[in-house]
Amino acid sequence: MIDLRRQYETVRGDVDAAIRGLLESQQWILGRPVEDLERALAALAGVPHGVGCASGSDALYLALRAVGVGPGDEVVTSPFSFFATAGAVWRLGAKPVFADIDARTFNLDPGRAAAAITPRTRAILPVHLYGRVADVDAIGAAAARAGDIAVVEDAAQAIGAETVSRRKAGGLGVAAAFSFFPTKNLGGYGDGGLVTTGDAEVAARLRRLRVHGERERYRHVEVGVNARLDAVQAAVLLAKLPRLAGWNERRRALAARYGRLLAGTPLVLPEVADGHIFHQYTVRVPGGARDRLREHLAAAGVATAVYYPVPLHLQECFRYLGWRPGDLPEAERAAAECLSLPIFPEMRDDEQEAVAEAIGRFRA
Ligand SMILES: *Cc1c(COP(=O)(O)O)cnc(C)c1O
């Protein structure tokens, strides 16, 4: 699916130098590289504040907490996402309320999100799945109509993504969570995450919460956690950051090329919408043939992945919420039909052609 080693070969000089710099300084906790990365990624999202966190999962938890989500609250979110989206809500003692997705974009459907709002709703958490920004304008309008509801973006898969009107992921709600998991579009060499926000008070609270709720040394105004971004990760990410735009551009070019190579097949292809950065290139395989196509491709030496095979409302750990199969049909259909094909900036054209040829040889 992805060859991280190839990317390392292209950044080795800068990354090795950055890590050597830290070895010399012995400044492992917060400090210069974390602050520089926070500033750079805030600028990328078009907001004043960035707060580095230990992972994307912690970034989600801290962002929701910093905007006021707590025990007993409800958070409306997508059932078709990585587990961390709903896990963060649960960790706050709040209730994830799943609203179905839009079949075309795989993202939270604004109308269904609006219909899921209750007097207990404290936040809406859209996910920019596969690198395509969710319809945050319509979601934000529904939140505003309903009153005091914060929109928090799960932008883990969308670093550098934009809306079709060219507004940047990470600056569309009150706060946004990014992940630097190694396979993300900007990947570290370990775990890492970051929250962007335009709200100075939210930023100050995030900085407190990630160091045990400390306002000044050994003065704790609330109970927080240890969830700082590692300085080594920040140094690696800063060294890689200048290449992010080019990598995202290459992903878009590969996606457009898949569109041409797979045009005659029965697969339902994703739209190459403006601003989509194709963290994944995910097709639908209709007619119940997904798993057979997957096996056929594996036999041909083509790796694929299913993101995600079980929607969140049907996860065993959320059984207490009372959802049944059939309750969110679009998310369930997506889980049964979706297939992610290899896409990464260093993928060669001939490798992509081999994927398309192997798909062309499949007979359902
Ligand atoms: C990767 C991811 C996360 C979590 O990020 P980690 O850094 O792995 O904790 C959250 N949400 C989505 C949609 C993701 O893809």
The ligand as a Tripos MOL2 file, in Angstrom:
@<TRIPOS>MOLECULE
LIG
   15    15     1     0     0
SMALL
NO_CHARGES

@<TRIPOS>ATOM
      1 C1         -5.2190    8.4810   12.0980 C.3       1 LIG1
      2 C2         -6.5510    8.9780   12.5140 C.ar      1 LIG1
      3 C3         -6.8200    9.4000   13.8360 C.ar      1 LIG1
      4 C4         -5.9010    9.1600   14.9820 C.3       1 LIG1
      5 O1         -4.6180    9.5270   14.8490 O.3       1 LIG1
      6 P1         -3.4350    8.7910   15.6650 P.3       1 LIG1
      7 O2         -2.3180    9.7480   15.4550 O.co2     1 LIG1
      8 O3         -3.2170    7.4700   15.0320 O.co2     1 LIG1
      9 O4         -3.8330    8.7150   17.0890 O.co2     1 LIG1
     10 C5         -8.0550    9.9490   14.1040 C.ar      1 LIG1
     11 N1         -9.0020   10.0780   13.1640 N.ar      1 LIG1
     12 C6         -8.7920    9.6760   11.9080 C.ar      1 LIG1
     13 C7         -9.8830    9.8520   10.8980 C.3       1 LIG1
     14 C8         -7.5770    9.0930   11.5420 C.ar      1 LIG1
     15 O5         -7.3920    8.6750   10.2880 O.3       1 LIG1
@<TRIPOS>BOND
     1     1     2 1
     2     2     3 ar
     3     2    14 ar
     4     3     4 1
     5     3    10 ar
     6     4     5 1
     7     5     6 1
     8     6     7 2
     9     6     8 1
    10     6     9 1
    11    10    11 ar
    12    11    12 ar
    13    12    13 1
    14    12    14 ar
    15    14    15 1
@<TRIPOS>SUBSTRUCTURE
     1 LIG1         1 GROUP 0 **** ****
